[in-house]
Amino acid sequence: MVSDVRGLLRVAWGRLPEPSAAIFDSRTLQSSPESGSRAAYDGAKRRRGSKTHIAVDTLGNLLALLVTPADEQDRALVGELAEKVQEATGEKVEIAFVDMGYTGEKAEQAARLHGIQLEVVKMSESRQGFVLLPRRWVVERSFGWAARFRRLARDYERLPETLAGLHFLAFAILMVKNVVELIAHSS
């Protein structure tokens, strides 16, 4: 028995209702005056704003989300993100695919504490131009889906909870749209 839309979509795609793998990443949203003290400078992106840390399943459906100032390091939030993922999936996730921002012994230990093994997907040394990284492109596609919602193009919110809630709403809309498309194609 599938109890949620994410599980329904996974079963329709021939997967188990709960994922065994997740993909972690973050993006920095440009701040606005409403961002207030949460807005910080992200040196890697060279912009001031808020950072959204997300975990998605291998189909790109949102599992967990954290909103922090942009100067927060990805590796510092692995434990909190892993905890939210396990809470959302009933402790089913065993592995998380991550980029180089999640390396380090503390990040590995924080993930292991919640039963998740981190697998760093590295860029090949001989790459030329744009290269899709295995598994990692799924989370980038999810960021693209979220960016279609105008309210999520920048950080317009005073409270981080509001920004997180809007992300959950956007992903709920996307999942319901996919369910409707599946029903239409099966008829």
C-alpha positions, 0 to 999 in steps of 0.5 A, a space after each residue: 500500500 502506497 501512502 503518499 504521492 512520492 511513493 505512488 510515482 515511484 511505484 508507477 516507475 517500477 521502483 519501491 515506494 521508499 528510496 534506498 538512495 538519495 542525492 544531496 546538493 545545495 544552491 544559493 538564491 540571490 537575496 532581496 531586502 526581505 531576506 534580512 540577516 539570513 542573507 550572507 555571502 557565498 564565496 563559491 557562487 560570488 553572491 549574497 543570499 540564502 542557501 537551500 540544501 536539498 535531498 532528492 530520490 533518484 527520480 528527483 522527488 524532494 525528500 528533505 530541505 534545509 534553508 541556511 545563510 549562504 555562507 554555511 558549508 555543505 559538509 556541516 549540514 550533512 547530519 541534519 539533512 541525513 536525519 530529515 531524509 531518514 525521517 521522511 523515508 522511514 530509515 530506508 536510505 542507505 547511500 547518498 550521492 554527493 559532490 566534492 562539497 560534502 567530503 571530509 571525515 566529519 561529514 562521513 561520520 554524520 551521515 553514518 550516524 544516520 545509516 547513510 553512506 556518502 558516495 562522492 561523484 567526482 568530475 573526470 580529469 579529462 573532461 572538456 565542456 559540459 559533462 553530465 555526472 552520474 546520479 548528480 544530474 538528477 538533483 540539478 534537474 530538480 533545481 531547474 524544476 524549482 527555478 520555474 516557480 517565480 517565487 523561488 527564483 530569488 529569496 523573497 521571504 522574511 522567514 526561512 520556514 516560508 522559503 522551505 514551505 514554498 519549495 515543498 509546495 512547488 515539488 508537490 505541484 510537480 509530483 501531482 502533475 506527474 501523477 495526472 500525466 501517468 493517469 492520462 497515459 494509462 487510459 
